[in-house]
Amino acid sequence: MEFLDKVSDKVITKGKEVTEKAKDIADIAGLKRKIASCEDTIRKNYIELGRLYYEKHGQAPEAEYDAFCWAIADAKEGIEELEEEIRKVKGI
């Protein structure tokens, strides 16, 4: 009987350890989801901040932003040209 009691105690102890480990893993996963959400908020706000800066200062940006603003302007011009090609292909 003593042997069964020891085995039973070990099984219960291991079961508790496994349960606690599973809870820890679930807690970590939840925290990582919250971190990802915060990072997404930061990313979206960086994008919006850049858009607002470009709208206000894109034609005459400060020197350190010049390359970014010109890259955006060039890309916008490229989009317009490609859209014109699409219209031509469609016969519009």
DRENPA-3360 file (N, C-alpha, C; in nm, 2 decimals, always signed):
BEGIN
1 = MEFLDKVS = +0.08/-0.12/+0.00/+0.00/+0.00/+0.00/+0.09/+0.13/+0.00 ~ +0.20/+0.12/+0.07/+0.29/+0.24/+0.08/+0.34/+0.27/-0.06 ~ +0.37/+0.17/-0.14/+0.42/+0.19/-0.28/+0.31/+0.26/-0.36 ~ +0.19/+0.22/-0.35/+0.08/+0.29/-0.43/+0.06/+0.43/-0.38 ~ +0.08/+0.45/-0.25/+0.06/+0.59/-0.20/+0.17/+0.68/-0.26 ~ +0.30/+0.63/-0.27/+0.41/+0.70/-0.32/+0.39/+0.73/-0.47 ~ +0.34/+0.63/-0.54/+0.32/+0.65/-0.69/+0.20/+0.75/-0.71 ~ +0.10/+0.74/-0.63/-0.01/+0.83/-0.64/+0.03/+0.97/-0.61;
9 = DKVITKGK = +0.11/+0.99/-0.50/+0.16/+1.12/-0.47/+0.25/+1.18/-0.58 ~ +0.33/+1.10/-0.64/+0.41/+1.14/-0.76/+0.33/+1.18/-0.88 ~ +0.23/+1.10/-0.90/+0.14/+1.13/-1.02/+0.06/+1.26/-0.99 ~ +0.02/+1.28/-0.87/-0.05/+1.41/-0.84/+0.04/+1.52/-0.85 ~ +0.16/+1.51/-0.80/+0.26/+1.62/-0.80/+0.30/+1.65/-0.95 ~ +0.32/+1.55/-1.03/+0.35/+1.57/-1.17/+0.24/+1.63/-1.24 ~ +0.12/+1.59/-1.21/+0.00/+1.65/-1.27/-0.01/+1.80/-1.24 ~ +0.01/+1.83/-1.12/+0.01/+1.97/-1.08/+0.12/+2.05/-1.15;
17 = EVTEKAKD = +0.24/+1.99/-1.16/+0.35/+2.06/-1.24/+0.31/+2.08/-1.38 ~ +0.25/+1.98/-1.44/+0.21/+1.99/-1.58/+0.10/+2.10/-1.60 ~ +0.01/+2.10/-1.51/-0.10/+2.20/-1.51/-0.05/+2.34/-1.50 ~ +0.05/+2.36/-1.40/+0.11/+2.49/-1.38/+0.19/+2.53/-1.50 ~ +0.26/+2.44/-1.56/+0.34/+2.47/-1.68/+0.25/+2.51/-1.80 ~ +0.14/+2.44/-1.81/+0.04/+2.47/-1.92/-0.02/+2.61/-1.90 ~ -0.05/+2.64/-1.77/-0.10/+2.78/-1.74/+0.01/+2.88/-1.77 ~ +0.13/+2.86/-1.73/+0.24/+2.95/-1.76/+0.25/+2.98/-1.92;
25 = IADIAGLK = +0.24/+2.87/-1.99/+0.25/+2.88/-2.14/+0.14/+2.96/-2.19 ~ +0.02/+2.94/-2.14/-0.10/+3.02/-2.18/-0.09/+3.16/-2.14 ~ -0.04/+3.19/-2.02/-0.01/+3.33/-1.98/+0.09/+3.40/-2.07 ~ +0.20/+3.33/-2.10/+0.30/+3.39/-2.19/+0.24/+3.42/-2.33 ~ +0.16/+3.32/-2.38/+0.10/+3.34/-2.51/+0.01/+3.47/-2.51 ~ -0.07/+3.48/-2.40/-0.15/+3.60/-2.39/-0.07/+3.73/-2.38 ~ +0.03/+3.73/-2.31/+0.12/+3.85/-2.30/+0.18/+3.88/-2.43 ~ +0.23/+3.78/-2.50/+0.29/+3.80/-2.64/+0.18/+3.86/-2.73;
33 = RKIASCED = +0.06/+3.81/-2.72/-0.05/+3.87/-2.81/-0.07/+4.02/-2.77 ~ -0.06/+4.05/-2.64/-0.07/+4.19/-2.60/+0.05/+4.28/-2.65 ~ +0.17/+4.22/-2.65/+0.28/+4.29/-2.70/+0.27/+4.31/-2.85 ~ +0.22/+4.21/-2.92/+0.20/+4.22/-3.07/+0.10/+4.33/-3.10 ~ +0.00/+4.34/-3.02/-0.11/+4.44/-3.03/-0.05/+4.58/-3.01 ~ +0.04/+4.60/-2.91/+0.11/+4.72/-2.88/+0.20/+4.76/-3.00 ~ +0.27/+4.66/-3.05/+0.36/+4.69/-3.16/+0.28/+4.73/-3.29 ~ +0.17/+4.67/-3.31/+0.08/+4.70/-3.42/+0.03/+4.85/-3.41;
41 = TIRKNYIE = +0.00/+4.89/-3.29/-0.05/+5.02/-3.26/+0.07/+5.12/-3.29 ~ +0.19/+5.09/-3.25/+0.31/+5.17/-3.27/+0.33/+5.18/-3.42 ~ +0.32/+5.07/-3.49/+0.35/+5.07/-3.64/+0.24/+5.16/-3.71 ~ +0.12/+5.14/-3.68/+0.01/+5.22/-3.74/+0.03/+5.37/-3.71 ~ +0.07/+5.40/-3.59/+0.09/+5.54/-3.56/+0.21/+5.60/-3.63 ~ +0.32/+5.52/-3.64/+0.43/+5.57/-3.72/+0.39/+5.60/-3.86 ~ +0.32/+5.51/-3.92/+0.27/+5.53/-4.06/+0.19/+5.65/-4.07 ~ +0.09/+5.67/-3.98/+0.01/+5.79/-3.98/+0.09/+5.92/-3.96;
49 = LGRLYYEK = +0.18/+5.91/-3.87/+0.27/+6.03/-3.84/+0.35/+6.06/-3.97 ~ +0.40/+5.96/-4.03/+0.48/+5.99/-4.16/+0.39/+6.05/-4.27 ~ +0.26/+5.99/-4.28/+0.17/+6.05/-4.38/+0.14/+6.19/-4.35 ~ +0.11/+6.22/-4.22/+0.08/+6.36/-4.19/+0.20/+6.46/-4.22 ~ +0.32/+6.41/-4.18/+0.44/+6.49/-4.21/+0.45/+6.51/-4.36 ~ +0.43/+6.41/-4.44/+0.45/+6.42/-4.58/+0.35/+6.52/-4.64 ~ +0.22/+6.51/-4.59/+0.12/+6.60/-4.64/+0.15/+6.74/-4.61 ~ +0.21/+6.77/-4.49/+0.24/+6.91/-4.45/+0.38/+6.96/-4.51;
57 = HGQAPEAE = +0.48/+6.87/-4.52/+0.61/+6.91/-4.55/+0.67/+6.84/-4.67 ~ +0.60/+6.76/-4.74/+0.65/+6.68/-4.85/+0.71/+6.76/-4.96 ~ +0.66/+6.87/-4.99/+0.72/+6.96/-5.10/+0.84/+7.03/-5.06 ~ +0.86/+7.05/-4.93/+0.98/+7.12/-4.88/+1.02/+7.06/-4.74 ~ +1.06/+6.93/-4.74/+1.10/+6.87/-4.62/+1.23/+6.91/-4.56 ~ +1.25/+6.89/-4.43/+1.38/+6.92/-4.37/+1.47/+6.82/-4.43 ~ +1.60/+6.86/-4.43/+1.71/+6.78/-4.50/+1.71/+6.63/-4.46 ~ +1.69/+6.60/-4.34/+1.70/+6.46/-4.30/+1.58/+6.37/-4.35;
65 = YDAFCWAI = +1.47/+6.44/-4.39/+1.35/+6.37/-4.44/+1.34/+6.38/-4.60 ~ +1.43/+6.45/-4.66/+1.43/+6.48/-4.80/+1.42/+6.35/-4.88 ~ +1.51/+6.25/-4.85/+1.52/+6.13/-4.93/+1.39/+6.05/-4.92 ~ +1.33/+6.05/-4.80/+1.20/+5.97/-4.79/+1.09/+6.04/-4.86 ~ +1.08/+6.17/-4.86/+0.98/+6.24/-4.93/+0.99/+6.23/-5.08 ~ +1.11/+6.24/-5.13/+1.13/+6.22/-5.27/+1.10/+6.08/-5.32 ~ +1.13/+5.98/-5.23/+1.10/+5.84/-5.26/+0.95/+5.82/-5.27 ~ +0.88/+5.88/-5.18/+0.73/+5.88/-5.19/+0.68/+5.94/-5.31;
73 = ADAKEGIE = +0.73/+6.06/-5.34/+0.68/+6.13/-5.46/+0.71/+6.05/-5.59 ~ +0.83/+6.00/-5.60/+0.86/+5.91/-5.71/+0.77/+5.79/-5.72 ~ +0.74/+5.73/-5.61/+0.65/+5.61/-5.61/+0.51/+5.65/-5.66 ~ +0.46/+5.77/-5.61/+0.33/+5.81/-5.65/+0.33/+5.84/-5.80 ~ +0.43/+5.90/-5.85/+0.44/+5.93/-5.99/+0.44/+5.80/-6.07 ~ +0.51/+5.70/-6.02/+0.52/+5.57/-6.08/+0.38/+5.50/-6.08 ~ +0.30/+5.52/-5.98/+0.17/+5.46/-5.97/+0.08/+5.53/-6.08 ~ +0.09/+5.66/-6.09/+0.01/+5.73/-6.19/+0.04/+5.68/-6.33;
81 = ELEEEIRK = +0.17/+5.66/-6.36/+0.21/+5.61/-6.49/+0.16/+5.47/-6.52 ~ +0.17/+5.39/-6.41/+0.12/+5.25/-6.43/-0.03/+5.24/-6.45 ~ -0.11/+5.33/-6.37/-0.25/+5.33/-6.38/-0.29/+5.38/-6.52 ~ -0.21/+5.48/-6.58/-0.24/+5.52/-6.72/-0.22/+5.41/-6.82 ~ -0.11/+5.33/-6.79/-0.09/+5.21/-6.88/-0.21/+5.12/-6.87 ~ -0.26/+5.10/-6.75/-0.38/+5.01/-6.74/-0.50/+5.06/-6.81 ~ -0.52/+5.19/-6.80/-0.63/+5.25/-6.88/-0.61/+5.24/-7.03 ~ -0.49/+5.25/-7.08/-0.46/+5.23/-7.22/-0.49/+5.09/-7.26;
89 = VKGI = -0.45/+4.99/-7.18/-0.47/+4.85/-7.21/-0.62/+4.82/-7.21 ~ -0.70/+4.88/-7.12/-0.84/+4.86/-7.11/-0.91/+4.94/-7.22 ~ -0.84/+5.03/-7.29/-0.91/+5.11/-7.39/-0.99/+5.23/-7.33 ~ -0.96/+5.27/-7.22/-1.03/+5.38/-7.16/-0.97/+5.51/-7.19;
% end
